[in-house]
Amino acid sequence: MPDASEFLPSGFTPVEEQMFEKAECKVCGLKHFDDVRAWAHQHVRDTGHNIELYFGYDVRDKEWFDRLSYERQAEIEQIRGKRR
């Protein structure tokens, strides 16, 4: 299987930002979305069940925001401001 870096444009320097994390126990059906490593560790110690961990990342280069139009940048900054 080829390495994903073979498909990246030359000069692309990725910046990874974690977007979500999830831990799920397939045995009892429990799901957890915050501090999943600690929760999974404790759940395994308490129950002996296997846990599946999922991590989602947004991978962009450092200059992605600067290439957007001014209007799109303003829209994103407005949404970011509402989240804080």
Order of alpha helices (4+ residues) and beta strands (2+ residues): beta-beta-alpha-beta-alpha
